[in-house]
Amino acid sequence: CGGSCGTCAQGEQCSASGVCTCVPNCNGRNCGDDGCGGSCGSCDSDEFCSSFGSCECSPNCNGRNCGDNGCGGSCGSCFDGQSCNANGVCECISNCDGRNCGDDGCG
């Protein structure tokens, strides 16, 4: 007869049984939704999935106000007279050079 039962919508294909089914699309994606309710993959615990479907580093500045954010960026910088310690917290640099009493500049 050569007729057609119809065509499937974009993103679907006609199965052998004549039913339109969703075609997962993970082209260029390594995480997130595949367009059919499935997944293109997941990211490591220190990453998040961007809207473009790529795993991105998740900056971590919790409890930190200076130093590295874990992604090559910064959590901030310290004021003059302060330095960033290993825990990412600004600390006053005491100044007792030439002094043996009085204020060290840190209160």
Biopython code that builds the backbone (N, CA, C, O; Angstrom):
import numpy as np
from Bio.PDB.StructureBuilder import StructureBuilder

atoms = [
    (1, "CYS", "N", (0.826, -1.183, 0.000)),
    (1, "CYS", "CA", (0.000, 0.000, 0.000)),
    (1, "CYS", "C", (0.866, 1.240, 0.000)),
    (1, "CYS", "O", (0.461, 2.248, -0.579)),
    (2, "GLY", "N", (2.054, 1.222, 0.627)),
    (2, "GLY", "CA", (3.003, 2.331, 0.523)),
    (2, "GLY", "C", (2.651, 3.568, 1.309)),
    (2, "GLY", "O", (3.282, 4.606, 1.110)),
    (3, "GLY", "N", (1.672, 3.509, 2.194)),
    (3, "GLY", "CA", (1.292, 4.684, 2.984)),
    (3, "GLY", "C", (2.169, 4.830, 4.218)),
    (3, "GLY", "O", (3.093, 4.046, 4.436)),
    (4, "SER", "N", (1.875, 5.819, 5.004)),
    (4, "SER", "CA", (2.622, 6.090, 6.229)),
    (4, "SER", "C", (1.656, 6.300, 7.382)),
    (4, "SER", "O", (0.579, 6.873, 7.213)),
    (5, "CYS", "N", (2.049, 5.837, 8.539)),
    (5, "CYS", "CA", (1.248, 6.047, 9.749)),
    (5, "CYS", "C", (1.533, 7.411, 10.354)),
    (5, "CYS", "O", (0.866, 7.815, 11.307)),
    (6, "GLY", "N", (2.507, 8.120, 9.822)),
    (6, "GLY", "CA", (2.886, 9.431, 10.335)),
    (6, "GLY", "C", (4.384, 9.491, 10.568)),
    (6, "GLY", "O", (5.105, 8.539, 10.269)),
    (7, "THR", "N", (4.838, 10.583, 11.089)),
    (7, "THR", "CA", (6.260, 10.764, 11.361)),
    (7, "THR", "C", (6.460, 11.092, 12.840)),
    (7, "THR", "O", (5.552, 11.572, 13.520)),
    (8, "CYS", "N", (7.635, 10.828, 13.301)),
    (8, "CYS", "CA", (7.976, 11.108, 14.699)),
    (8, "CYS", "C", (8.468, 12.546, 14.827)),
    (8, "CYS", "O", (8.964, 13.140, 13.869)),
    (9, "ALA", "N", (8.321, 13.078, 16.013)),
    (9, "ALA", "CA", (8.791, 14.432, 16.300)),
    (9, "ALA", "C", (10.312, 14.460, 16.326)),
    (9, "ALA", "O", (10.961, 13.417, 16.405)),
    (10, "GLN", "N", (10.875, 15.663, 16.258)),
    (10, "GLN", "CA", (12.320, 15.820, 16.345)),
    (10, "GLN", "C", (12.798, 15.245, 17.674)),
    (10, "GLN", "O", (12.174, 15.475, 18.710)),
    (11, "GLY", "N", (13.904, 14.497, 17.649)),
    (11, "GLY", "CA", (14.438, 13.864, 18.848)),
    (11, "GLY", "C", (13.843, 12.493, 19.103)),
    (11, "GLY", "O", (14.166, 11.853, 20.103)),
    (12, "GLU", "N", (12.973, 12.033, 18.205)),
    (12, "GLU", "CA", (12.375, 10.707, 18.325)),
    (12, "GLU", "C", (12.665, 9.915, 17.065)),
    (12, "GLU", "O", (12.961, 10.476, 16.010)),
    (13, "GLN", "N", (12.574, 8.600, 17.196)),
    (13, "GLN", "CA", (12.718, 7.730, 16.030)),
    (13, "GLN", "C", (11.629, 6.672, 16.074)),
    (13, "GLN", "O", (11.101, 6.344, 17.137)),
    (14, "CYS", "N", (11.306, 6.152, 14.920)),
    (14, "CYS", "CA", (10.265, 5.139, 14.805)),
    (14, "CYS", "C", (10.880, 3.767, 15.081)),
    (14, "CYS", "O", (11.812, 3.346, 14.396)),
    (15, "SER", "N", (10.352, 3.078, 16.085)),
    (15, "SER", "CA", (10.867, 1.753, 16.428)),
    (15, "SER", "C", (10.333, 0.723, 15.437)),
    (15, "SER", "O", (9.460, 1.031, 14.626)),
    (16, "ALA", "N", (10.861, -0.503, 15.506)),
    (16, "ALA", "CA", (10.425, -1.584, 14.622)),
    (16, "ALA", "C", (8.944, -1.899, 14.808)),
    (16, "ALA", "O", (8.291, -2.409, 13.897)),
    (17, "SER", "N", (8.416, -1.592, 15.999)),
    (17, "SER", "CA", (6.996, -1.861, 16.250)),
    (17, "SER", "C", (6.105, -0.674, 15.885)),
    (17, "SER", "O", (4.903, -0.686, 16.150)),
    (18, "GLY", "N", (6.711, 0.360, 15.267)),
    (18, "GLY", "CA", (5.930, 1.496, 14.800)),
    (18, "GLY", "C", (5.569, 2.507, 15.872)),
    (18, "GLY", "O", (4.588, 3.237, 15.735)),
    (19, "VAL", "N", (6.354, 2.555, 16.933)),
    (19, "VAL", "CA", (6.113, 3.505, 18.024)),
    (19, "VAL", "C", (7.261, 4.511, 18.063)),
    (19, "VAL", "O", (8.429, 4.130, 17.976)),
    (20, "CYS", "N", (6.931, 5.787, 18.193)),
    (20, "CYS", "CA", (7.965, 6.819, 18.300)),
    (20, "CYS", "C", (8.598, 6.752, 19.688)),
    (20, "CYS", "O", (7.903, 6.771, 20.704)),
    (21, "THR", "N", (9.930, 6.674, 19.713)),
    (21, "THR", "CA", (10.654, 6.622, 20.982)),
    (21, "THR", "C", (11.704, 7.731, 21.014)),
    (21, "THR", "O", (12.256, 8.123, 19.986)),
    (22, "CYS", "N", (11.957, 8.213, 22.207)),
    (22, "CYS", "CA", (12.942, 9.275, 22.409)),
    (22, "CYS", "C", (14.341, 8.742, 22.095)),
    (22, "CYS", "O", (14.665, 7.600, 22.419)),
    (23, "VAL", "N", (15.166, 9.582, 21.461)),
    (23, "VAL", "CA", (16.547, 9.229, 21.156)),
    (23, "VAL", "C", (17.447, 10.025, 22.107)),
    (23, "VAL", "O", (17.526, 11.249, 22.002)),
    (24, "PRO", "N", (18.124, 9.340, 23.029)),
    (24, "PRO", "CA", (19.015, 10.053, 23.950)),
    (24, "PRO", "C", (20.076, 10.836, 23.186)),
    (24, "PRO", "O", (20.613, 10.356, 22.188)),
    (25, "ASN", "N", (20.374, 12.047, 23.660)),
    (25, "ASN", "CA", (21.366, 12.886, 22.995)),
    (25, "ASN", "C", (22.404, 13.342, 24.009)),
    (25, "ASN", "O", (22.150, 14.235, 24.818)),
    (26, "CYS", "N", (23.572, 12.720, 23.957)),
    (26, "CYS", "CA", (24.678, 13.096, 24.835)),
    (26, "CYS", "C", (25.859, 13.631, 24.030)),
    (26, "CYS", "O", (26.973, 13.703, 24.547)),
    (27, "ASN", "N", (25.632, 14.005, 22.772)),
    (27, "ASN", "CA", (26.710, 14.541, 21.945)),
    (27, "ASN", "C", (27.298, 15.781, 22.605)),
    (27, "ASN", "O", (26.580, 16.745, 22.873)),
    (28, "GLY", "N", (28.609, 15.757, 22.868)),
    (28, "GLY", "CA", (29.293, 16.887, 23.479)),
    (28, "GLY", "C", (29.006, 17.060, 24.958)),
    (28, "GLY", "O", (29.417, 18.062, 25.543)),
    (29, "ARG", "N", (28.321, 16.126, 25.574)),
    (29, "ARG", "CA", (27.974, 16.211, 26.998)),
    (29, "ARG", "C", (28.597, 15.031, 27.733)),
    (29, "ARG", "O", (28.646, 13.922, 27.200)),
    (30, "ASN", "N", (29.070, 15.261, 28.947)),
    (30, "ASN", "CA", (29.556, 14.149, 29.763)),
    (30, "ASN", "C", (28.822, 14.065, 31.095)),
    (30, "ASN", "O", (29.195, 13.276, 31.964)),
    (31, "CYS", "N", (27.772, 14.882, 31.256)),
    (31, "CYS", "CA", (26.952, 14.832, 32.466)),
    (31, "CYS", "C", (25.603, 15.480, 32.164)),
    (31, "CYS", "O", (25.432, 16.153, 31.148)),
    (32, "GLY", "N", (24.663, 15.262, 33.058)),
    (32, "GLY", "CA", (23.356, 15.903, 32.932)),
    (32, "GLY", "C", (22.350, 15.078, 32.154)),
    (32, "GLY", "O", (22.580, 13.908, 31.849)),
    (33, "ASP", "N", (21.232, 15.711, 31.840)),
    (33, "ASP", "CA", (20.081, 15.082, 31.191)),
    (33, "ASP", "C", (20.378, 14.718, 29.737)),
    (33, "ASP", "O", (21.005, 15.487, 29.008)),
    (34, "ASP", "N", (19.921, 13.539, 29.329)),
    (34, "ASP", "CA", (20.117, 13.102, 27.937)),
    (34, "ASP", "C", (18.945, 13.482, 27.038)),
    (34, "ASP", "O", (18.921, 13.121, 25.861)),
    (35, "GLY", "N", (17.977, 14.208, 27.587)),
    (35, "GLY", "CA", (16.818, 14.633, 26.808)),
    (35, "GLY", "C", (15.676, 13.640, 26.823)),
    (35, "GLY", "O", (14.598, 13.925, 26.303)),
    (36, "CYS", "N", (15.900, 12.473, 27.414)),
    (36, "CYS", "CA", (14.865, 11.436, 27.463)),
    (36, "CYS", "C", (14.587, 10.984, 28.894)),
    (36, "CYS", "O", (13.967, 9.942, 29.109)),
    (37, "GLY", "N", (15.037, 11.755, 29.858)),
    (37, "GLY", "CA", (14.840, 11.377, 31.251)),
    (37, "GLY", "C", (15.967, 10.539, 31.817)),
    (37, "GLY", "O", (15.923, 10.142, 32.981)),
    (38, "GLY", "N", (16.970, 10.268, 31.007)),
    (38, "GLY", "CA", (18.144, 9.526, 31.461)),
    (38, "GLY", "C", (19.297, 10.482, 31.714)),
    (38, "GLY", "O", (19.103, 11.697, 31.772)),
    (39, "SER", "N", (20.484, 9.940, 31.864)),
    (39, "SER", "CA", (21.650, 10.745, 32.196)),
    (39, "SER", "C", (22.789, 10.504, 31.223)),
    (39, "SER", "O", (22.970, 9.395, 30.720)),
    (40, "CYS", "N", (23.558, 11.561, 30.963)),
    (40, "CYS", "CA", (24.764, 11.461, 30.141)),
    (40, "CYS", "C", (25.986, 11.144, 30.993)),
    (40, "CYS", "O", (27.088, 10.989, 30.466)),
    (41, "GLY", "N", (25.798, 11.048, 32.290)),
    (41, "GLY", "CA", (26.889, 10.752, 33.208)),
    (41, "GLY", "C", (26.818, 11.668, 34.410)),
    (41, "GLY", "O", (25.941, 12.527, 34.501)),
    (42, "SER", "N", (27.747, 11.480, 35.332)),
    (42, "SER", "CA", (27.775, 12.308, 36.534)),
    (42, "SER", "C", (29.189, 12.824, 36.755)),
    (42, "SER", "O", (30.148, 12.327, 36.164)),
    (43, "CYS", "N", (29.300, 13.824, 37.609)),
    (43, "CYS", "CA", (30.580, 14.457, 37.898)),
    (43, "CYS", "C", (31.135, 13.950, 39.226)),
    (43, "CYS", "O", (30.410, 13.371, 40.035)),
    (44, "ASP", "N", (32.423, 14.175, 39.436)),
    (44, "ASP", "CA", (33.045, 13.855, 40.720)),
    (44, "ASP", "C", (32.429, 14.722, 41.810)),
    (44, "ASP", "O", (31.776, 15.722, 41.511)),
    (45, "SER", "N", (32.629, 14.349, 43.062)),
    (45, "SER", "CA", (31.997, 15.046, 44.187)),
    (45, "SER", "C", (32.457, 16.493, 44.325)),
    (45, "SER", "O", (31.733, 17.307, 44.899)),
    (46, "ASP", "N", (33.644, 16.839, 43.814)),
    (46, "ASP", "CA", (34.129, 18.214, 43.914)),
    (46, "ASP", "C", (33.838, 19.018, 42.645)),
    (46, "ASP", "O", (34.424, 20.079, 42.431)),
    (47, "GLU", "N", (32.931, 18.509, 41.807)),
    (47, "GLU", "CA", (32.554, 19.176, 40.562)),
    (47, "GLU", "C", (31.036, 19.330, 40.489)),
    (47, "GLU", "O", (30.294, 18.694, 41.238)),
    (48, "PHE", "N", (30.590, 20.193, 39.565)),
    (48, "PHE", "CA", (29.169, 20.315, 39.273)),
    (48, "PHE", "C", (28.983, 20.220, 37.767)),
    (48, "PHE", "O", (29.909, 20.478, 36.998)),
    (49, "CYS", "N", (27.780, 19.849, 37.356)),
    (49, "CYS", "CA", (27.476, 19.728, 35.932)),
    (49, "CYS", "C", (26.954, 21.068, 35.434)),
    (49, "CYS", "O", (25.939, 21.562, 35.926)),
    (50, "SER", "N", (27.639, 21.658, 34.463)),
    (50, "SER", "CA", (27.222, 22.947, 33.914)),
    (50, "SER", "C", (26.008, 22.760, 33.011)),
    (50, "SER", "O", (25.654, 21.635, 32.656)),
    (51, "SER", "N", (25.382, 23.860, 32.648)),
    (51, "SER", "CA", (24.224, 23.802, 31.753)),
    (51, "SER", "C", (24.618, 23.301, 30.366)),
    (51, "SER", "O", (23.750, 22.935, 29.573)),
    (52, "PHE", "N", (25.916, 23.282, 30.066)),
    (52, "PHE", "CA", (26.404, 22.788, 28.778)),
    (52, "PHE", "C", (26.741, 21.305, 28.826)),
    (52, "PHE", "O", (27.173, 20.735, 27.824)),
    (53, "GLY", "N", (26.543, 20.665, 29.997)),
    (53, "GLY", "CA", (26.795, 19.237, 30.117)),
    (53, "GLY", "C", (28.247, 18.883, 30.335)),
    (53, "GLY", "O", (28.671, 17.774, 30.009)),
    (54, "SER", "N", (29.021, 19.814, 30.888)),
    (54, "SER", "CA", (30.415, 19.505, 31.192)),
    (54, "SER", "C", (30.647, 19.635, 32.693)),
    (54, "SER", "O", (30.061, 20.493, 33.354)),
    (55, "CYS", "N", (31.503, 18.777, 33.213)),
    (55, "CYS", "CA", (31.835, 18.820, 34.638)),
    (55, "CYS", "C", (32.804, 19.969, 34.881)),
    (55, "CYS", "O", (33.832, 20.081, 34.214)),
    (56, "GLU", "N", (32.467, 20.811, 35.836)),
    (56, "GLU", "CA", (33.271, 21.988, 36.158)),
    (56, "GLU", "C", (33.699, 21.912, 37.618)),
    (56, "GLU", "O", (32.983, 21.376, 38.463)),
    (57, "CYS", "N", (34.858, 22.449, 37.894)),
    (57, "CYS", "CA", (35.356, 22.505, 39.268)),
    (57, "CYS", "C", (34.413, 23.360, 40.107)),
    (57, "CYS", "O", (33.958, 24.414, 39.662)),
    (58, "SER", "N", (34.127, 22.909, 41.304)),
    (58, "SER", "CA", (33.239, 23.637, 42.214)),
    (58, "SER", "C", (34.080, 24.361, 43.266)),
    (58, "SER", "O", (34.622, 23.721, 44.168)),
    (59, "PRO", "N", (34.197, 25.703, 43.160)),
    (59, "PRO", "CA", (35.014, 26.447, 44.120)),
    (59, "PRO", "C", (34.549, 26.207, 45.553)),
    (59, "PRO", "O", (33.351, 26.110, 45.819)),
    (60, "ASN", "N", (35.505, 26.112, 46.470)),
    (60, "ASN", "CA", (35.168, 25.889, 47.874)),
    (60, "ASN", "C", (35.848, 26.940, 48.736)),
    (60, "ASN", "O", (37.055, 26.881, 48.973)),
    (61, "CYS", "N", (35.061, 27.903, 49.202)),
    (61, "CYS", "CA", (35.567, 28.944, 50.094)),
    (61, "CYS", "C", (34.878, 28.886, 51.453)),
    (61, "CYS", "O", (34.943, 29.851, 52.213)),
    (62, "ASN", "N", (34.221, 27.775, 51.771)),
    (62, "ASN", "CA", (33.560, 27.635, 53.073)),
    (62, "ASN", "C", (34.580, 27.770, 54.192)),
    (62, "ASN", "O", (35.554, 27.019, 54.242)),
    (63, "GLY", "N", (34.361, 28.724, 55.089)),
    (63, "GLY", "CA", (35.262, 28.939, 56.207)),
    (63, "GLY", "C", (36.572, 29.602, 55.830)),
    (63, "GLY", "O", (37.474, 29.701, 56.662)),
    (64, "ARG", "N", (36.695, 30.058, 54.595)),
    (64, "ARG", "CA", (37.925, 30.684, 54.114)),
    (64, "ARG", "C", (37.610, 32.113, 53.675)),
    (64, "ARG", "O", (36.535, 32.378, 53.137)),
    (65, "ASN", "N", (38.544, 33.025, 53.903)),
    (65, "ASN", "CA", (38.375, 34.379, 53.380)),
    (65, "ASN", "C", (39.575, 34.828, 52.566)),
    (65, "ASN", "O", (39.662, 35.988, 52.164)),
    (66, "CYS", "N", (40.503, 33.902, 52.321)),
    (66, "CYS", "CA", (41.665, 34.203, 51.485)),
    (66, "CYS", "C", (42.237, 32.890, 50.957)),
    (66, "CYS", "O", (41.866, 31.806, 51.407)),
    (67, "GLY", "N", (43.142, 33.012, 50.001)),
    (67, "GLY", "CA", (43.828, 31.839, 49.474)),
    (67, "GLY", "C", (43.077, 31.147, 48.348)),
    (67, "GLY", "O", (42.082, 31.655, 47.830)),
    (68, "ASP", "N", (43.578, 29.981, 47.988)),
    (68, "ASP", "CA", (43.089, 29.202, 46.848)),
    (68, "ASP", "C", (41.685, 28.652, 47.097)),
    (68, "ASP", "O", (41.373, 28.197, 48.197)),
    (69, "ASN", "N", (40.838, 28.698, 46.056)),
    (69, "ASN", "CA", (39.469, 28.166, 46.171)),
    (69, "ASN", "C", (39.362, 26.726, 45.685)),
    (69, "ASN", "O", (38.264, 26.175, 45.619)),
    (70, "GLY", "N", (40.501, 26.109, 45.341)),
    (70, "GLY", "CA", (40.501, 24.728, 44.878)),
    (70, "GLY", "C", (40.309, 24.573, 43.382)),
    (70, "GLY", "O", (40.390, 23.463, 42.856)),
    (71, "CYS", "N", (40.052, 25.685, 42.687)),
    (71, "CYS", "CA", (39.820, 25.641, 41.237)),
    (71, "CYS", "C", (40.746, 26.596, 40.488)),
    (71, "CYS", "O", (40.510, 26.912, 39.322)),
    (72, "GLY", "N", (41.791, 27.050, 41.156)),
    (72, "GLY", "CA", (42.711, 27.985, 40.522)),
    (72, "GLY", "C", (42.323, 29.437, 40.731)),
    (72, "GLY", "O", (43.021, 30.332, 40.254)),
    (73, "GLY", "N", (41.237, 29.691, 41.426)),
    (73, "GLY", "CA", (40.810, 31.053, 41.741)),
    (73, "GLY", "C", (41.129, 31.373, 43.189)),
    (73, "GLY", "O", (41.870, 30.646, 43.851)),
    (74, "SER", "N", (40.564, 32.465, 43.672)),
    (74, "SER", "CA", (40.867, 32.934, 45.014)),
    (74, "SER", "C", (39.609, 33.113, 45.844)),
    (74, "SER", "O", (38.548, 33.453, 45.320)),
    (75, "CYS", "N", (39.738, 32.883, 47.142)),
    (75, "CYS", "CA", (38.648, 33.139, 48.095)),
    (75, "CYS", "C", (38.700, 34.571, 48.609)),
    (75, "CYS", "O", (37.840, 34.977, 49.391)),
    (76, "GLY", "N", (39.677, 35.325, 48.190)),
    (76, "GLY", "CA", (39.821, 36.715, 48.610)),
    (76, "GLY", "C", (41.243, 36.991, 49.032)),
    (76, "GLY", "O", (42.106, 36.116, 48.969)),
    (77, "SER", "N", (41.482, 38.222, 49.466)),
    (77, "SER", "CA", (42.815, 38.601, 49.915)),
    (77, "SER", "C", (42.712, 39.302, 51.261)),
    (77, "SER", "O", (41.638, 39.743, 51.669)),
    (78, "CYS", "N", (43.825, 39.395, 51.927)),
    (78, "CYS", "CA", (43.872, 39.982, 53.266)),
    (78, "CYS", "C", (44.226, 41.464, 53.183)),
    (78, "CYS", "O", (44.784, 41.930, 52.189)),
    (79, "PHE", "N", (43.893, 42.190, 54.240)),
    (79, "PHE", "CA", (44.252, 43.601, 54.348)),
    (79, "PHE", "C", (45.744, 43.731, 54.605)),
    (79, "PHE", "O", (46.405, 42.759, 54.972)),
    (80, "ASP", "N", (46.277, 44.944, 54.408)),
    (80, "ASP", "CA", (47.674, 45.208, 54.752)),
    (80, "ASP", "C", (47.891, 44.865, 56.218)),
    (80, "ASP", "O", (47.028, 45.124, 57.056)),
    (81, "GLY", "N", (49.031, 44.287, 56.524)),
    (81, "GLY", "CA", (49.341, 43.907, 57.898)),
    (81, "GLY", "C", (48.800, 42.539, 58.276)),
    (81, "GLY", "O", (48.912, 42.118, 59.427)),
    (82, "GLN", "N", (48.213, 41.845, 57.310)),
    (82, "GLN", "CA", (47.693, 40.501, 57.545)),
    (82, "GLN", "C", (48.302, 39.541, 56.531)),
    (82, "GLN", "O", (48.771, 39.950, 55.469)),
    (83, "SER", "N", (48.285, 38.263, 56.877)),
    (83, "SER", "CA", (48.701, 37.230, 55.923)),
    (83, "SER", "C", (47.682, 36.100, 55.961)),
    (83, "SER", "O", (46.958, 35.927, 56.941)),
    (84, "CYS", "N", (47.642, 35.348, 54.889)),
    (84, "CYS", "CA", (46.697, 34.237, 54.762)),
    (84, "CYS", "C", (47.365, 32.974, 55.300)),
    (84, "CYS", "O", (48.423, 32.572, 54.816)),
    (85, "ASN", "N", (46.742, 32.347, 56.308)),
    (85, "ASN", "CA", (47.333, 31.124, 56.859)),
    (85, "ASN", "C", (46.931, 29.906, 56.025)),
    (85, "ASN", "O", (46.180, 30.034, 55.058)),
    (86, "ALA", "N", (47.425, 28.741, 56.395)),
    (86, "ALA", "CA", (47.182, 27.504, 55.640)),
    (86, "ALA", "C", (45.708, 27.121, 55.599)),
    (86, "ALA", "O", (45.288, 26.375, 54.714)),
    (87, "ASN", "N", (44.916, 27.622, 56.547)),
    (87, "ASN", "CA", (43.478, 27.324, 56.585)),
    (87, "ASN", "C", (42.643, 28.333, 55.815)),
    (87, "ASN", "O", (41.415, 28.256, 55.823)),
    (88, "GLY", "N", (43.303, 29.288, 55.142)),
    (88, "GLY", "CA", (42.573, 30.275, 54.357)),
    (88, "GLY", "C", (41.933, 31.366, 55.188)),
    (88, "GLY", "O", (40.905, 31.924, 54.804)),
    (89, "VAL", "N", (42.539, 31.675, 56.330)),
    (89, "VAL", "CA", (42.024, 32.714, 57.222)),
    (89, "VAL", "C", (43.085, 33.806, 57.362)),
    (89, "VAL", "O", (44.263, 33.514, 57.569)),
    (90, "CYS", "N", (42.655, 35.064, 57.248)),
    (90, "CYS", "CA", (43.578, 36.183, 57.403)),
    (90, "CYS", "C", (43.985, 36.321, 58.867)),
    (90, "CYS", "O", (43.147, 36.287, 59.768)),
    (91, "GLU", "N", (45.286, 36.476, 59.081)),
    (91, "GLU", "CA", (45.822, 36.649, 60.425)),
    (91, "GLU", "C", (46.660, 37.919, 60.462)),
    (91, "GLU", "O", (47.319, 38.282, 59.487)),
    (92, "CYS", "N", (46.618, 38.569, 61.589)),
    (92, "CYS", "CA", (47.447, 39.749, 61.787)),
    (92, "CYS", "C", (48.910, 39.321, 61.872)),
    (92, "CYS", "O", (49.231, 38.288, 62.460)),
    (93, "ILE", "N", (49.789, 40.121, 61.282)),
    (93, "ILE", "CA", (51.224, 39.877, 61.388)),
    (93, "ILE", "C", (51.738, 40.788, 62.495)),
    (93, "ILE", "O", (51.774, 42.010, 62.348)),
    (94, "SER", "N", (52.129, 40.181, 63.592)),
    (94, "SER", "CA", (52.608, 41.005, 64.705)),
    (94, "SER", "C", (53.920, 41.677, 64.322)),
    (94, "SER", "O", (54.738, 41.109, 63.598)),
    (95, "ASN", "N", (54.104, 42.899, 64.822)),
    (95, "ASN", "CA", (55.295, 43.664, 64.502)),
    (95, "ASN", "C", (55.953, 44.110, 65.798)),
    (95, "ASN", "O", (55.573, 45.121, 66.389)),
    (96, "CYS", "N", (56.929, 43.354, 66.222)),
    (96, "CYS", "CA", (57.670, 43.667, 67.443)),
    (96, "CYS", "C", (59.136, 43.966, 67.139)),
    (96, "CYS", "O", (59.971, 43.977, 68.043)),
    (97, "ASP", "N", (59.448, 44.208, 65.862)),
    (97, "ASP", "CA", (60.830, 44.507, 65.486)),
    (97, "ASP", "C", (61.320, 45.727, 66.257)),
    (97, "ASP", "O", (60.698, 46.789, 66.219)),
    (98, "GLY", "N", (62.432, 45.565, 66.950)),
    (98, "GLY", "CA", (63.029, 46.656, 67.704)),
    (98, "GLY", "C", (62.261, 47.028, 68.956)),
    (98, "GLY", "O", (62.542, 48.066, 69.556)),
    (99, "ARG", "N", (61.298, 46.211, 69.373)),
    (99, "ARG", "CA", (60.475, 46.514, 70.545)),
    (99, "ARG", "C", (60.547, 45.353, 71.525)),
    (99, "ARG", "O", (60.700, 44.201, 71.119)),
    (100, "ASN", "N", (60.440, 45.649, 72.793)),
    (100, "ASN", "CA", (60.357, 44.584, 73.783)),
    (100, "ASN", "C", (59.172, 44.791, 74.720)),
    (100, "ASN", "O", (59.038, 44.079, 75.716)),
    (101, "CYS", "N", (58.313, 45.757, 74.411)),
    (101, "CYS", "CA", (57.075, 45.952, 75.158)),
    (101, "CYS", "C", (56.102, 46.765, 74.314)),
    (101, "CYS", "O", (56.487, 47.348, 73.301)),
    (102, "GLY", "N", (54.839, 46.800, 74.735)),
    (102, "GLY", "CA", (53.822, 47.585, 74.038)),
    (102, "GLY", "C", (53.055, 46.775, 73.016)),
    (102, "GLY", "O", (53.204, 45.557, 72.911)),
    (103, "ASP", "N", (52.236, 47.481, 72.273)),
    (103, "ASP", "CA", (51.330, 46.884, 71.288)),
    (103, "ASP", "C", (52.112, 46.257, 70.133)),
    (103, "ASP", "O", (53.054, 46.855, 69.614)),
    (104, "ASP", "N", (51.711, 45.047, 69.738)),
    (104, "ASP", "CA", (52.364, 44.367, 68.608)),
    (104, "ASP", "C", (51.695, 44.689, 67.278)),
    (104, "ASP", "O", (52.093, 44.164, 66.238)),
    (105, "GLY", "N", (50.677, 45.553, 67.306)),
    (105, "GLY", "CA", (49.960, 45.934, 66.093)),
    (105, "GLY", "C", (48.759, 45.059, 65.807)),
    (105, "GLY", "O", (48.017, 45.315, 64.859)),
    (106, "CYS", "N", (48.556, 44.030, 66.611)),
    (106, "CYS", "CA", (47.426, 43.122, 66.398)),
    (106, "CYS", "C", (46.365, 43.258, 67.486)),
    (106, "CYS", "O", (45.354, 42.555, 67.465)),
    (107, "GLY", "N", (46.592, 44.150, 68.423)),
    (107, "GLY", "CA", (45.579, 44.377, 69.463)),
    (107, "GLY", "C", (45.684, 43.426, 70.545)),
    (107, "GLY", "O", (44.903, 43.485, 71.495)),
]
sb = StructureBuilder()
sb.init_structure("model")
sb.init_model(0)
sb.init_chain("A")
sb.init_seg("    ")
for serial, (resi, resn, name, xyz) in enumerate(atoms, 1):
    if name == "N":
        sb.init_residue(resn, " ", resi, " ")
    sb.init_atom(name, np.array(xyz, "f"), 0.0, 1.0, " ", f" {name:<3s}", serial, name[0])
structure = sb.get_structure()
